[in-house]
Amino acid sequence: MGCLQRQKNLDQRARPQGLGETEETQRQEAHHSPQGIQVRGQQIASTQGSSPVVTEPVGQSDQEPGVEEAEELRKARVKWPPGNADKQWEQLDEDLEGILEGVLAGSVERKLEALVKVVYNVGLERFGEKELGKGRPQINQPNRREREKQRIRKDLKALRKRWKEASQEEKDALSSLREELRVRLRSLSNAERTRKRRRQKEKKRAEFMSNPFRFTKRLLGAKTSGRLTCSKEEAESYLQKTHGDVEREVPLEDRPKDEFPDPEQPTRELDCSELKLAEVKDVIRKARAGAAPGPSGIIYRVYKKCPRLTRRLWSLLKVVWRKKKLPQGWKKAEGVFCPKQENARGIEQFRTISLLSVEGKIFFAVLAKRLLKYMMDNNYIDTSIQKGGVPGCSGCLEHTSILSQLIQEAKAGKKDLAIVWLDLQNAYGSVPHQLIKVALEKYYVPEPVRLLIEQYMDGLMIRFTVNGYTTSWQRLQKGIITGCTISVILFVAAMNLVMKPALGQARGPKTDSGIRQRPLKAFMDDLTVTTESVISARYVLRSLSKAASWARMKFKAKKCRKLVMRRGKICDKLQLEVQGERIPAIAEQPIKSLGKKFDVKLSDKKNIEEFKQQMRDGLEAIENSELPGRYKVWCYQYGLLPRAVWPMTMYDIPLTVVEEVERRVSRHLRKWLGVPPGLTSIGLYSKTAKLQLPLTSMEEEYKVTKARAQLMLQESRDELVSQAGIRLRSGKTWAAAEAVASATSRLKHRDIVGVVAQGRRGFGAGREGTQRWGTASPRERRELIQKEVRQQEEEVRRSRAVSQGVQGAWTRWEGVRERKVMWNELMYSEPSKIRFLLKSVYDLLPTAANLKRWRKKDEDKCELCGKTGNLSHVLTSCPVALGKGRYTWRHNQVLKVIASAVEEQITENKVKGKQRKGLQFISFVKEGWKGKSKEKKERERIGIIASARIPPNNHSPGSEWPSLSPRWLETYCNKGRNVKESQFAADDGEWRAESDPLAMEEYREDFTFEESIENEAVCQIRKQIYEKITVKVIKHLSLLQQNFCTRLALRAVRTEDSRHHCN
């Protein structure tokens, strides 16, 4: 009965209800059909609130070919729980397993459709709808100040009219009254501006805390921005023109074998076995959890957090693979327009990104991996030419580095060089499906897989939602869907047919190292022709033009650029053409290819200036963000610094420029942290100091970036790159190649030395987790090199700190543990705490000695005792402050509260112990219940302290339990208060008070009493106190903050002062 009842409850949860509709109750004994599961949460596509229009079937309407009316509305997004809500995800997975066990029936298409609908409906019902772009309603009603300002303005207007009609005697009084009203109006205006400014700051802080990364991205300015302004008819016309193809069913012309030679037969066949669970899990694991959902309304996170649902999906995907019949829902995509540039407005300035169902993307991602492995194993993809879509290949860096190397060698050696950057017009959206079919046949892809891909491409449909309206379904008659997981490898295979004939038309240039490069380089649709002469470039362009025309694709000549060098100098007299159109020279307009800009000067001077301007603008934007200083520091670390990594990688920026930028950055960081401008940069970026901040030095990041890029070029899998002798230029003071060689030598030497014993640890300790250079993989070697470069930079900072007399005093501290300030502490703690920490560790507090050093004071004597008022004296060594109990006053206040709490509980326990004498009755407990008395519950709530007792010195069984002496409490909490004058002795590193016999006697009594009560019960009491009482006490004592914050500094200065007195 229990199982049936649970199944009934689960089925009731799964039963969907329409918006404001009812549904007939279904029989629980029968299986649920997918048609009975309605989709909830559908939102109206149009913002006008009109009812949906019933349209005719496709074949009976008079609409244009390839266009279908929208049959269903877009689903509302589900507010799925966060990734760390494990209990909610586990419960959801368990409930879905029980629901789907009784719901899924019929063919695999119906099962997949039912699975998607059940998961979506259960998620929508349980977690609700995600609100997009909805904020609090704006109230336009004027506030109290605004109403008073309006009244004052009316009064001023009336007084002005009356002043004109008044006599001379009345004018003076009216003028005085008008002046009073003006003063009041100015006061109200200032107060209102202050209020608005305060509200604006609060709004920005709340927006930052809700999503710091999104706020920082908007603050620093997105590289692409804009809003599409067009009507529904214009959007549909553009989509029909872009994705429509009247020649879709017309096969491509047959080309001669000499121009288009067939590839060799494959040596390794394509894996056509059933989908494995490990493949599906690997795709889900690597997918982005926060990706936008497609028509199914489900995101990757659902399958990441629900393993049972993933296994059930895998079982259905196996059936789809076996039957080779795709569900219709996988062929529909929700399109989104994304701007290509800043301030985009027209539809031509936007590119399309499609959102497909997650289930179909998982299926085709497995197929894409198998197809890519098949192409790579049979050498159908030449990575020296095409580097796009190939995993583990840094195509942008390698291609641009080779081009830069060829240009610099041509300038230095006075050689001839011809480079042409080509751009295909709407390459992804215009590649014909017939070209993809020919490519699959040419590369001997098995027929079942080809038919499966053709079935997918034949039924693709897409629609877009713009400005509140949704377009009709548009059939994708040409081009590929950019959000599809299999589209990348299909596009690469199609582009290979276009590029292959041009490779045999000319030879590529030769580098100074003797390596001859290929005449054509590609990264997806970005093609670059590199030859030693203009004649060779013309042959290659002629072949590319013929191949592109055969493939029904077109080059956009006005976006192409050419660079012709004769004897090391630019020559613009020679012209080049592609498909009959002239190619502009690079002197007319620079070009940005694969993330790097090339101009007529053939140097990075302009790019360096843009980099410096970018950093200045970023710092200024963060400065004017009206955020607290610690939030601005976060914006730099996770917003501005990552944006600077790419320019530092691609351009030849000297180290001196980076040092200049870092000085500017350090000034802003000191200002945002609230520390003096004289604080050394070591205090900001050091990772081995006694106080470490979570900040990264730009100079360190620059060196690590250059070292990583140099290592990637040296260890590239493309021999034409690794043997080209590329050396990244970084100025005269530091060289990336030498830094990599030095780090490699140190790592090899470390392997020879082995694990060195440290301290009292035994031989071989610390061997676990230590990566050796000899056994490391290429990726692990890059990580070791980067870590070694960071360590070398830290050694330089350490050596600079040793040479600093005042701010480097922490290098001479002994017995002080390092403290790392994490982001959680930096973001949520008081700013004064961080300021005091930095100032105390680096001796920047306004002590008497520092004030004299800064020429703010004539003497460096302590105002209390007259001794030298340095940092250690003020914090721990002043005898007058110690005698008055200033150092321990705050801590003693805590001890007073703790001691009173212990005394109160002990007294309460004594009373309860006396009341327990006599008969004890047992309360009745029902069957299956667990009962506890109120007294026992109370004792369990407060823990071990409920049984606290203080035994006497000679305690015997049956004797009374004495209470804590009030005199002892007062003496213990005020220990040191009666010391009139203290002398410090350094015997065995201890402090002693020897001047006051009464104080010494009280100390001896205290120590004797403490020794008498040191038993197991008291130790447990203390532990319980510190866990449950001290935290509550500290929350209400704000004066304790600096006492706890200076604990690190106190330990350090005590060690320093002790050594000073010993000397």
Residue pairs with C-beta under 8 A, 6 or more apart in sequence:
6 98
7 28
7 98
7 102
8 28
10 95
10 98
10 99
10 102
11 28
11 32
11 99
11 102
13 95
13 99
13 122
13 125
14 32
14 37
14 99
14 103
14 118
14 121
14 122
15 23
15 26
16 23
16 37
16 38
16 39
16 40
16 117
16 121
16 125
17 23
17 38
17 40
18 38
18 40
19 40
19 41
19 42
23 36
23 38
26 32
26 36
31 102
31 103
31 105
32 102
32 103
32 105
32 114
33 105
33 106
33 110
33 114
34 106
34 110
34 111
34 113
34 114
34 117
37 103
37 114
37 117
37 118
37 121
38 117
38 121
39 72
39 75
39 117
39 120
39 121
40 120
40 121
40 124
40 125
41 75
41 76
41 78
41 120
41 124
41 129
41 297
42 72
42 73
42 74
42 75
42 76
43 73
43 74
43 75
43 76
44 50
44 52
44 73
45 70
45 73
45 74
45 465
45 468
45 469
45 470
46 468
46 469
46 470
47 468
47 469
48 468
52 73
53 69
55 61
55 69
55 70
55 71
56 69
58 68
61 69
63 69
63 472
64 240
65 244
66 240
66 243
66 244
66 474
66 475
66 477
67 236
67 240
67 472
67 473
67 474
67 475
68 461
68 472
68 473
68 474
68 475
69 472
69 473
70 463
70 470
70 471
70 472
70 473
71 473
73 470
74 295
74 334
74 465
74 470
75 120
75 293
75 295
75 296
75 297
76 124
76 129
76 130
76 297
77 129
77 130
77 132
77 293
77 297
78 120
78 123
78 124
78 127
78 128
78 129
78 130
78 293
78 297
79 127
79 128
79 129
79 130
80 123
80 127
80 299
80 301
80 302
81 88
81 89
81 127
83 289
83 301
83 304
83 305
86 305
89 305
89 306
92 122
92 123
92 126
92 305
92 306
93 305
93 306
93 307
93 308
93 309
94 308
95 122
96 118
96 119
96 122
96 306
96 308
96 309
97 308
97 309
97 312
99 118
99 122
100 114
100 115
100 118
100 309
100 312
103 114
103 118
104 111
104 114
104 115
105 111
105 114
106 114
108 316
108 319
108 320
108 323
108 325
108 327
109 325
109 327
109 328
111 316
112 316
112 320
112 327
112 329
112 359
113 327
113 329
115 312
115 313
115 316
115 359
116 296
116 297
116 298
116 329
116 357
116 359
119 298
119 302
119 309
120 296
120 297
120 298
123 297
123 298
123 302
124 297
142 150
145 188
145 191
145 192
145 195
146 192
148 188
149 185
149 188
149 189
149 192
152 181
152 184
152 185
152 188
153 185
155 181
156 178
156 181
156 182
156 185
159 174
159 177
159 178
159 181
160 178
162 174
163 170
163 171
163 174
163 175
163 178
166 174
197 626
200 626
201 626
201 627
204 215
204 625
204 626
204 627
205 627
205 628
205 631
207 215
208 215
208 627
208 631
212 631
212 634
212 635
212 638
213 638
213 639
216 634
216 635
216 638
216 639
217 639
219 621
219 622
219 625
219 635
219 639
220 618
220 621
220 622
220 635
220 639
220 640
220 643
221 621
222 342
223 342
224 338
224 339
224 340
224 341
224 342
224 344
225 339
225 342
225 343
225 344
226 339
226 341
226 342
226 343
226 344
226 345
226 349
226 350
227 344
227 345
228 337
228 339
228 344
228 345
228 347
228 350
228 466
228 467
229 345
229 467
230 238
230 346
230 347
230 466
230 467
232 466
232 469
232 471
234 347
235 347
235 464
235 466
235 471
236 471
236 472
236 474
238 347
239 462
239 464
239 471
239 474
240 474
242 426
242 429
242 430
242 479
243 429
243 462
243 474
243 475
243 476
243 477
243 478
243 479
244 477
244 478
245 432
245 433
245 477
245 478
247 432
247 552
248 432
248 433
248 434
248 477
248 478
250 434
251 434
252 432
252 434
252 435
252 438
252 550
252 551
252 552
253 550
255 550
259 501
259 546
260 497
260 500
260 501
260 547
261 500
262 442
263 378
263 380
263 442
263 443
263 444
264 378
265 444
266 374
266 377
266 378
266 443
266 444
267 377
267 378
268 374
268 377
268 378
269 374
269 446
270 370
270 371
270 374
270 445
270 446
270 449
271 370
271 373
271 374
272 446
272 448
272 449
274 318
274 321
274 322
275 314
275 317
275 318
275 321
275 363
275 366
277 311
277 314
279 366
279 369
280 310
280 313
280 314
280 317
280 362
280 366
281 310
283 362
283 365
283 366
283 369
284 300
284 303
284 304
284 310
284 362
285 304
287 300
287 304
287 361
287 362
287 365
288 300
289 299
289 300
289 301
289 304
290 299
290 301
291 299
291 300
292 299
292 336
292 355
293 299
293 355
293 358
294 333
294 334
294 355
294 356
294 357
294 358
294 361
295 329
295 332
295 333
295 334
295 355
295 356
295 357
296 329
296 357
296 358
296 359
298 357
298 358
298 359
299 358
300 358
302 309
302 358
303 309
303 310
303 313
303 358
303 362
313 359
313 362
317 359
317 362
317 363
317 366
320 326
320 327
320 363
321 363
324 448
324 451
324 452
324 455
325 455
326 360
326 452
326 455
326 456
326 459
327 360
328 459
329 357
329 359
329 360
330 356
330 357
330 359
330 360
330 363
330 456
331 360
331 456
331 459
331 460
331 461
332 356
332 357
332 461
332 462
332 473
333 354
333 355
333 356
333 460
333 461
333 462
333 463
333 481
333 483
333 484
334 354
334 355
334 462
334 463
334 464
334 465
335 352
335 353
335 354
335 355
335 462
335 463
335 464
335 465
336 352
336 353
336 354
336 355
336 464
336 465
337 347
337 350
337 351
337 352
337 464
337 466
338 350
338 351
338 352
338 353
339 349
339 350
339 351
340 349
340 350
340 351
341 349
344 350
351 482
352 429
352 462
352 464
352 482
353 482
353 483
354 462
354 481
354 482
354 483
354 484
355 483
356 481
356 483
356 484
361 483
361 484
361 485
362 485
364 456
364 484
364 485
364 486
365 485
365 486
367 449
367 452
367 486
368 485
368 486
368 488
368 489
371 445
371 449
371 486
371 489
372 389
372 390
372 391
372 489
374 380
374 445
375 381
375 443
375 489
375 492
375 493
376 390
378 443
380 443
380 493
380 496
381 390
381 492
381 496
382 518
383 390
383 393
383 717
383 718
384 518
384 718
384 719
384 720
384 721
385 499
385 503
385 518
385 520
385 521
385 522
386 492
386 495
386 496
386 499
386 522
386 523
387 393
387 394
387 395
387 398
387 399
387 521
387 522
387 523
387 718
388 395
388 488
388 492
388 522
388 523
388 524
388 526
389 488
389 489
389 491
389 492
389 524
392 717
393 716
393 717
393 718
394 712
394 716
395 523
395 594
396 523
396 594
396 595
396 596
396 650
397 649
397 650
397 709
397 712
397 713
398 712
398 713
398 716
398 718
398 721
399 521
399 523
399 528
399 594
400 593
400 594
400 595
400 596
400 650
401 709
401 713
401 721
401 726
401 728
402 517
402 521
402 720
402 721
402 724
402 726
403 419
403 528
403 530
403 598
404 596
404 652
405 511
405 724
405 725
405 726
406 417
406 419
406 509
406 511
406 517
406 530
407 417
407 419
407 563
407 565
407 602
408 602
409 415
409 511
409 512
410 416
410 417
410 565
410 568
411 565
411 568
411 602
412 568
413 512
413 568
414 567
414 568
415 509
415 532
415 565
415 567
415 568
416 532
416 533
416 565
416 566
416 567
417 509
417 530
417 531
417 532
417 563
417 564
417 565
418 529
418 530
418 531
418 532
418 533
418 534
418 536
418 537
418 562
418 563
418 564
418 565
418 576
419 528
419 529
419 530
419 562
419 563
420 528
420 529
420 537
420 541
420 560
420 561
420 562
420 563
420 576
420 578
420 583
421 526
421 527
421 528
421 560
421 561
421 562
421 591
421 593
421 598
422 526
422 527
422 528
422 529
422 544
422 555
422 560
422 578
423 525
423 526
423 555
423 556
423 559
423 560
424 430
424 525
424 527
424 548
424 553
424 554
424 555
424 556
425 553
425 554
425 555
425 556
426 479
427 491
427 524
427 525
427 553
428 479
428 480
428 482
428 487
428 491
428 525
429 478
429 479
429 480
430 478
430 479
430 552
430 553
430 554
431 478
431 479
431 480
431 491
431 494
431 551
431 553
432 478
432 551
432 552
432 553
433 454
433 457
433 458
433 477
433 478
434 552
435 494
435 497
435 551
435 552
435 553
436 453
436 457
436 480
436 490
436 493
436 494
437 450
437 454
438 497
439 490
439 493
439 494
439 496
439 497
440 449
440 450
440 453
440 490
440 493
441 450
442 497
443 493
453 486
453 490
456 486
457 476
460 475
460 476
460 481
461 473
461 474
461 475
461 476
462 473
462 474
462 476
462 481
463 470
463 471
463 472
463 473
463 474
464 470
464 471
465 471
480 487
480 490
480 491
481 487
488 524
491 524
491 525
492 524
494 551
495 522
495 524
495 525
497 547
497 551
498 544
498 547
498 548
498 551
498 553
499 520
499 522
499 527
499 544
499 547
500 547
501 543
501 546
501 547
502 519
502 520
502 540
502 543
502 544
502 547
503 518
503 519
503 520
505 519
505 536
505 539
505 540
505 542
505 543
506 519
506 531
506 536
506 537
506 539
506 540
507 516
507 519
507 531
507 532
507 536
508 516
508 517
508 518
508 519
508 520
508 530
508 531
508 532
509 516
509 517
509 530
509 531
509 532
510 516
510 517
510 532
511 517
511 724
511 725
512 725
513 723
513 724
513 725
515 719
515 720
515 723
515 724
515 725
517 530
517 720
517 724
518 530
518 720
519 529
519 530
519 531
519 536
519 540
520 527
520 528
520 529
520 530
520 540
521 527
521 528
521 530
522 528
523 594
526 593
526 594
527 544
528 593
529 537
529 540
529 541
529 544
531 537
531 540
534 564
534 574
534 576
537 562
537 576
538 576
541 576
541 577
541 578
544 555
544 578
545 555
545 578
545 579
545 580
548 554
548 555
548 579
549 579
554 579
555 578
555 579
555 581
557 577
557 578
557 579
557 581
557 582
557 583
557 584
558 581
558 584
560 578
560 583
560 584
561 583
561 584
561 585
561 586
561 589
561 591
561 598
562 576
562 583
562 584
562 585
562 586
563 570
563 585
563 586
563 598
564 570
564 571
564 572
564 574
564 576
564 585
565 571
570 586
570 587
570 600
570 602
572 585
572 587
575 582
575 583
576 582
576 583
577 583
586 598
586 599
586 600
587 600
590 597
590 598
590 599
590 600
591 597
591 598
592 598
595 646
595 650
596 607
596 650
596 651
597 606
597 607
599 606
604 651
604 652
604 653
607 647
607 651
608 651
608 653
608 654
608 657
610 647
611 644
611 647
611 648
611 651
611 653
611 657
611 661
612 657
612 660
612 661
614 643
614 644
614 647
615 640
615 644
615 661
615 664
615 665
616 664
618 639
618 640
618 643
619 636
619 640
619 664
619 665
619 668
622 632
622 635
622 636
622 639
622 640
622 668
623 632
623 668
625 631
625 632
625 635
627 635
628 831
629 671
629 672
629 673
629 674
629 831
630 672
630 673
630 826
630 827
630 831
630 834
631 827
632 668
632 672
633 669
633 672
633 673
633 695
633 826
634 823
634 827
636 665
636 668
636 669
637 694
637 695
637 696
641 696
641 698
641 701
644 661
644 698
644 701
645 701
645 705
647 653
648 658
648 701
648 702
648 705
648 706
649 705
649 706
649 708
649 709
652 728
652 729
652 730
653 702
653 730
654 730
654 731
654 732
654 733
655 699
655 702
655 703
655 730
655 731
655 733
655 734
656 731
656 733
657 731
658 698
658 699
658 702
659 699
661 698
662 681
662 697
662 698
662 699
665 698
666 681
666 684
667 677
669 684
669 695
670 676
670 677
670 679
670 684
671 677
673 831
673 834
673 835
673 838
674 831
674 832
674 834
674 835
675 683
675 835
675 838
675 839
675 844
676 839
676 844
678 844
679 807
679 838
679 842
679 844
680 801
680 804
680 807
680 808
680 842
681 697
682 689
682 797
682 800
682 801
682 804
682 807
682 808
683 689
683 691
683 693
683 807
683 838
683 841
683 842
684 693
684 695
684 697
685 693
685 695
685 696
685 697
685 700
685 797
686 692
686 794
686 797
686 798
686 801
687 790
687 794
688 794
688 797
688 798
688 818
689 801
689 810
689 818
689 841
690 810
690 813
690 816
690 818
690 819
690 841
690 1048
690 1052
691 810
691 818
691 819
691 821
691 837
691 838
691 841
691 1048
692 818
692 819
692 820
692 821
693 821
693 826
694 820
694 821
694 822
694 823
694 826
697 793
699 793
700 790
700 793
702 730
703 734
703 736
703 739
703 789
703 793
704 786
704 789
704 790
706 728
706 730
706 736
706 739
707 736
707 739
707 740
707 743
707 785
707 786
707 789
708 782
708 785
708 786
709 728
709 736
710 727
710 728
710 736
710 737
710 740
711 740
711 781
711 782
711 785
712 782
713 721
713 722
713 726
713 728
714 722
714 740
715 722
715 778
715 781
715 782
716 722
727 735
727 736
727 737
728 736
728 737
730 736
739 789
739 792
740 785
742 792
743 784
743 785
743 788
743 789
743 792
744 773
744 785
746 788
747 773
747 784
747 785
747 788
748 773
748 774
750 773
751 772
751 773
751 774
755 764
755 765
755 766
755 767
755 770
757 763
757 764
757 765
758 765
758 766
771 780
771 784
773 781
773 784
776 784
798 811
800 808
801 807
801 808
801 810
801 811
802 808
802 811
806 842
806 843
806 853
807 842
807 843
807 844
809 843
809 1056
810 816
810 841
810 842
810 1052
812 1056
813 1052
813 1055
813 1056
814 1055
815 1051
815 1055
816 1048
816 1051
816 1052
816 1055
819 1048
821 834
821 837
826 834
830 1041
832 1041
832 1042
833 1041
833 1042
833 1045
836 845
836 1042
836 1045
836 1046
837 1045
837 1048
837 1049
838 844
839 845
840 871
840 875
840 1046
840 1048
840 1049
841 1048
841 1049
841 1052
843 850
843 871
844 850
845 871
845 874
846 856
847 869
847 870
847 871
847 873
847 874
848 857
848 859
848 860
848 861
848 862
848 863
848 868
848 869
848 870
848 874
849 860
849 868
849 869
849 870
849 871
850 871
851 857
851 860
852 858
852 859
852 860
853 860
860 868
860 869
860 870
861 867
861 868
861 869
862 868
862 869
862 873
862 874
862 878
863 869
864 878
864 880
864 881
865 878
865 879
865 880
867 873
867 878
871 1049
871 1053
872 1053
872 1054
872 1056
872 1057
872 1060
873 1057
875 1046
875 1049
875 1050
875 1053
876 887
876 1050
876 1053
876 1054
876 1057
877 984
877 1053
877 1057
879 981
879 982
879 983
879 984
881 887
882 976
882 979
882 982
883 976
883 979
883 980
883 981
883 982
884 977
885 892
885 974
885 976
885 977
888 975
888 976
890 1037
890 1039
890 1040
890 1043
891 1040
891 1043
892 973
892 974
892 975
893 1037
893 1039
894 1030
894 1033
894 1034
894 1037
894 1040
895 972
895 973
896 969
896 973
897 1029
897 1033
898 1025
898 1029
898 1030
898 1033
899 964
899 969
899 972
899 973
900 969
901 1025
901 1029
902 945
902 948
902 964
902 1021
902 1025
903 963
903 964
903 969
905 942
905 945
905 946
905 948
906 948
906 949
906 950
906 961
906 963
906 964
907 963
909 946
909 947
909 948
909 949
910 961
910 963
912 935
913 961
923 931
923 933
924 931
925 931
932 940
938 946
939 946
939 947
940 946
942 1024
942 1028
943 1024
943 1028
944 1017
944 1020
944 1021
944 1023
944 1024
945 1021
945 1024
945 1025
945 1028
947 1017
948 1017
948 1021
949 961
949 1017
950 961
950 962
950 963
950 964
950 1013
950 1018
951 961
951 1013
951 1015
952 959
952 962
952 1012
953 1012
965 1009
968 1005
968 1006
968 1009
971 1002
971 1005
971 1006
972 1006
975 1002
975 1003
975 1006
976 993
976 999
978 996
978 998
978 999
978 1002
979 993
979 995
979 996
979 999
980 995
980 996
981 995
981 996
982 993
982 995
983 992
983 993
983 994
983 995
984 991
984 992
984 1061
985 991
985 992
985 994
986 1058
986 1061
986 1062
989 1058
993 999
993 1000
993 1003
994 1000
1034 1040
